[in-house]
Amino acid sequence: MPRPIRAIIHQNALAHNLQIARKHASQHEVFAVIKANAYGHGIERVYPALKTADGFALLDIEEAKRLRALGWTGPILLLEGIFSAQDLFDCTQYQLSFTVHSALQLQWVRQHPEPAQFDIFLKMNSGMNRLGFQPQHYREVWQTLKSCAAVNNLTHMMHFSDADGERLGQSGIDAQFKIFEDTVQDLPGERSICNSAAILRHGSQLSSKTVRAGILLYGSSPDFPQHSIQDWDLQPSMSLRSEIIAIQNVKPKQTVGYGSTFQADQAMRIGVVACGYADGYQRISATGTPVLVDGIRTRTIGRVSMDMLAVDLTEIEDALIGSEVVLWGKSRFGSILPIDEVAATSDTVGYELMCGVTARVPFFIETQG
């Protein structure tokens, strides 16, 4: 019998969350972001639920090839662009759009030796200081690409650093959006500016032909804790589930786990769960991290081990060996534990937990419920 831990991918939740993105960006094309192997879910597992998107966005060409192999014939955008001049041949063969954000990429496009008609998203650095051309150089780069015979279409692109809240004491989008608008206002071309937070919080007020829906598709709130997934009507797309494999009755002043970091102040009933940091659960998760046991919310106890962790069963009298434990996501009893709440106890975000599920955890697909 296999170890009871498993990850469940909820395809119906993915499809639902895509519709939420469409609701908030009703005048825009919605690209589903499936970078990092679809945020740890698996491209092949999410594709059936997301294939009604207007396009897909990802990072590397191998992921794009996997998507084409699934039968996708629509737009694919390489969010970080090309990593060598050779990549341009793959962009032609697989009909890939790509970002241009650096002088080296610009040089590769200009020097491409074969006839091509590239669709390029020209990236502006409007203040995040990660990728993109500075505003004072952007128009010159745009003119250069516009005059390049290999370029079929140019889309203006930017990325907000703080669409989920404030930026330097002001609205998180105003300053960066103004820089972008002032720079491109009289240049022809469509725009792509919205990530998940911008879609949900500002989608109706920002002009953007293409929006890039990422974390919201996977049932995580991009502006947690200001808003929960319930506030945005999002559903968990991944559930990490296991079972109780042992039960210990602990007396007052006895400790639990490595380092004796937890000491009981009363008699307690402790459940041992088949899940640990070798499965992708955060070792630094503190005592008190929420979990569900048979659909009932309780907490972790003590330090997370490589293969096991402990949970408090004191108030869940009916819990037995074999009882379901939900580390995040949806219980078969219907209760939901948002991944954002679990991540917050480790001072991280749901993205990291999703992407961190390890190879030894088996994945299953759920299409109903």
Sequence and secondary structure as in RCSB ss.txt:
>XXXX:A:sequence
MPRPIRAIIHQNALAHNLQIARKHASQHEVFAVIKANAYGHGIERVYPALKTADGFALLDIEEAKRLRALGWTGP
ILLLEGIFSAQDLFDCTQYQLSFTVHSALQLQWVRQHPEPAQFDIFLKMNSGMNRLGFQPQHYREVWQTLKSCAA
VNNLTHMMHFSDADGERLGQSGIDAQFKIFEDTVQDLPGERSICNSAAILRHGSQLSSKTVRAGILLYGSSPDFP
QHSIQDWDLQPSMSLRSEIIAIQNVKPKQTVGYGSTFQADQAMRIGVVACGYADGYQRISATGTPVLVDGIRTRT
IGRVSMDMLAVDLTEIEDALIGSEVVLWGKSRFGSILPIDEVAATSDTVGYELMCGVTARVPFFIETQG
>XXXX:A:secstr
   S EEEEEHHHHHHHHHHHHHHTTTSEEEEE HHHHHTT HHHHHHHHTTSSEEEES HHHHHHHHHTT  S 
EEETT  SSTTHHHHHHHTT EEEE SHHHHHHHHT  S   EEEEEEB SSS SSSB HHHHHHHHHHHHT TT
EEEEEEE   S TTSEETTEETTHHHHHHHHHHHTTS SEEEEE HHHHHHHTTTS  SEEEE GGGGT  TTTT
TS HHHHT   SEEEEEEEEEEEEE TT EESGGG EE SS EEEEEES  GGGT  TT  TT EEEETTEEEEE
ES   SS EEEE TT TT  TT EEEEEEE TTS EE HHHHHHTTT  HHHHHHH  TTS EEEE   
